[in-house]
Amino acid sequence: MLNDILSAANLYADGLKHVQEKRDQWLKKHVELKDHLKEVADYLNTNASYKQGFFVDVLHAFDENMNGTSATLPSLTLRSGPMPMLVLFRNNMGEKRDYIEEGFHLTFTPTITGQVVVLLLPHQNPLNKAQQQYNTLNVIDEPEKLSMDIVDEIISKGIELAFYSSFTGMSEQQNEEQQQPEQNIQDRNPIGFKLHETTEKVK
């Protein structure tokens, strides 16, 4: 019976070994991934029809209690730049205001378990009251097995999903023929303004 108890207690050592192995894998893999994401960003910045800008950020886990970072838990983010929404307001004081939509963030972030989670933060803008949160696109259990071909598939899927959260793509929901009418209406996040009565006549 004591051997059974010892075997159960030794699960911690095995688990710690597996976690450390995965973390070590990510520390090696994230260097290759960073170079690849920069290559993707450069390619998009050169060839994309609309140039909102694409960037790669390296972030580290942050402890708010002591304002410290961990060098062993780096995250990588491919993000797009802000996009003007082409809506301009003026008042009788001569002040102007336009609206900007924030770019999407596609983040590869390690977890405390050694796995890497791929998260998508969709576009955000001040006119959309139903702001969206991070969506999980993928969970990589063994970071060393993450190939750049798989990364390209994740990026392609992530950018397409991000498009549908943008003001440029909200009215073009994918696979509409497969959705129920009720779902279709709920999935569209309307952007609207309050009406203001004016004496100006429209011709």
C-alpha atoms as one frame of an Amber mdcrd trajectory, in Angstrom:
protein
   0.000   0.000   0.000   2.860   2.387   0.780   4.189   1.846  -2.737   0.829
   2.963  -4.130   0.939   6.092  -1.989   4.522   6.773  -3.108   3.530   6.331
  -6.752   0.720   8.850  -6.300   3.078  11.312  -4.603   5.613  10.894  -7.401
   3.057  12.147  -9.907   4.122  15.646  -8.840   7.706  15.028  -9.909   6.585
  13.651 -13.263   4.200  16.545 -13.769   6.854  19.123 -12.913   9.245  17.480
 -15.366   6.666  17.652 -18.154   5.851  21.299 -17.420   9.541  22.241 -17.434
  10.098  20.360 -20.683   7.252  22.260 -22.361   8.498  25.601 -21.052  11.994
  24.846 -22.369  10.469  23.907 -25.720   8.674  27.276 -25.889  11.795  29.248
 -25.021  13.464  27.708 -28.080  10.424  27.769 -30.354   9.437  31.383 -29.647
  12.683  32.612 -31.269  11.808  30.856 -34.524   8.207  32.022 -34.243   9.228
  35.646 -33.659  11.321  35.652 -36.845   8.457  34.070 -38.776   5.878  36.548
 -37.489   8.176  39.421 -38.497   8.449  37.882 -41.952   4.642  37.671 -42.168
   4.240  41.273 -40.972   6.792  42.535 -43.507   5.072  40.614 -46.283   1.653
  42.025 -45.381   3.009  45.553 -45.010   4.434  45.296 -48.525   1.664  43.447
 -50.327  -1.671  44.025 -48.554  -4.117  46.192 -50.499  -5.050  48.205 -47.419
  -2.061  49.217 -45.321  -3.204  49.637 -41.729   0.196  48.323 -40.677   1.164
  44.991 -39.129   3.511  44.678 -36.153   5.085  42.038 -33.918   5.330  42.569
 -30.153   7.302  40.558 -27.607   5.729  40.670 -24.147   6.536  38.987 -20.858
   4.387  37.788 -17.986   3.964  40.624 -15.473   3.458  40.441 -11.720   1.451
  43.468 -10.586   2.216  42.939  -6.898   5.916  43.645  -7.334   5.990  45.156
 -10.847   8.242  42.402 -12.131   8.449  40.366 -15.319   9.406  36.769 -16.030
  11.967  36.119 -18.761  10.856  32.490 -18.958   7.293  33.253 -20.117   7.535
  35.365 -23.295   4.451  36.001 -25.431   4.391  36.954 -29.102   1.704  39.078
 -30.719   0.967  39.815 -34.361  -1.233  42.905 -34.426  -2.669  45.284 -36.951
  -2.605  49.049 -36.680  -5.593  51.335 -36.091  -8.004  52.104 -38.916  -9.870
  55.383 -39.369 -13.607  54.728 -39.609 -14.131  57.636 -42.023 -16.760  59.262
 -39.805 -16.208  62.928 -38.970 -18.289  65.054 -36.582 -18.235  68.837 -36.213
 -19.974  71.123 -33.753 -20.805  74.826 -33.852 -17.616  75.597 -31.893 -15.543
  74.370 -34.805 -14.378  71.260 -32.977 -13.919  68.062 -34.957 -13.950  64.445
 -33.930 -13.368  61.316 -35.924 -13.395  57.677 -34.850 -10.642  55.102 -34.981
 -10.980  51.332 -34.822  -8.222  49.552 -32.932  -6.423  46.728 -34.695  -6.700
  43.047 -33.814  -4.162  41.178 -31.667  -3.211  37.561 -32.387  -1.176  36.364
 -29.398   0.819  33.195 -28.748   1.108  33.077 -24.978   2.552  30.396 -22.690
   0.562  29.166 -19.736   1.759  28.105 -16.314   1.246  24.472 -17.399   3.746
  24.800 -20.254   1.122  24.819 -22.981   0.863  27.695 -25.447  -2.535  29.283
 -26.043  -3.295  31.270 -29.196  -5.697  34.132 -28.447  -7.442  36.571 -30.762
  -8.472  39.999 -29.520 -10.856  41.269 -32.226 -11.067  44.842 -33.455 -12.376
  47.329 -30.901 -13.977  50.683 -31.602 -15.794  53.254 -29.458 -19.000  53.012
 -31.502 -19.543  49.295 -30.980 -21.222  48.881 -27.582 -20.830  45.090 -27.670
 -17.053  45.003 -27.278 -15.577  41.556 -27.773 -13.065  39.783 -25.565 -10.201
  37.421 -26.303 -11.153  34.257 -28.196  -9.105  31.053 -27.928  -8.089  29.880
 -31.406  -5.776  27.038 -30.483  -3.971  25.293 -27.639  -0.522  23.881 -28.394
   0.260  21.095 -25.950   3.824  20.441 -27.180   5.415  23.730 -28.304   8.270
  21.974 -30.130   5.715  20.452 -32.518   4.427  23.871 -33.580   5.452  24.148
 -37.233   5.425  27.392 -39.181   2.886  25.820 -41.562   0.526  25.408 -38.612
   1.298  28.983 -37.564   0.372  30.226 -41.051  -2.972  28.396 -40.840  -3.657
  29.955 -37.426  -2.755  33.431 -38.689  -4.955  33.073 -41.770  -7.903  31.909
 -39.662  -7.284  34.604 -37.056  -7.150  37.457 -39.573 -10.330  36.239 -41.250
 -12.159  36.066 -37.909 -10.805  39.485 -36.977 -12.174  40.914 -40.230 -15.712
  39.952 -39.219 -15.287  41.914 -35.973 -14.243  45.052 -37.866 -16.619  47.726
 -39.122 -15.400  46.716 -42.582 -16.661  43.157 -42.166 -19.546  43.179 -39.684
 -22.149  43.121 -42.421 -20.426  40.245 -44.233 -20.766  37.405 -41.782 -19.283
  34.174 -43.022 -21.398  31.107 -43.764 -24.634  33.071 -43.447 -26.509  30.358
 -45.321 -25.597  27.920 -42.553 -26.733  30.164 -39.711 -30.169  30.364 -38.228
 -31.893  33.745 -38.782 -31.925  34.411 -35.041 -28.187  33.761 -34.786 -27.523
  35.933 -37.790 -29.251  38.923 -36.205 -27.557  38.447 -32.846 -24.106  38.089
 -34.390 -24.299  41.505 -36.020 -23.183  44.119 -33.545 -24.946  47.279 -34.661
 -23.095  50.559 -34.614 -25.414  53.521 -34.297 -25.753  57.107 -33.216 -28.388
  59.011 -31.319 -30.523  61.193 -33.528 -30.159  64.928 -33.171 -32.828  67.292
 -34.345 -31.404  70.020 -36.532 -32.827  73.019 -38.343 -30.530  72.415 -41.274
 -32.474  71.334 -44.337 -31.220  68.569 -46.519 -31.580  69.157 -50.218
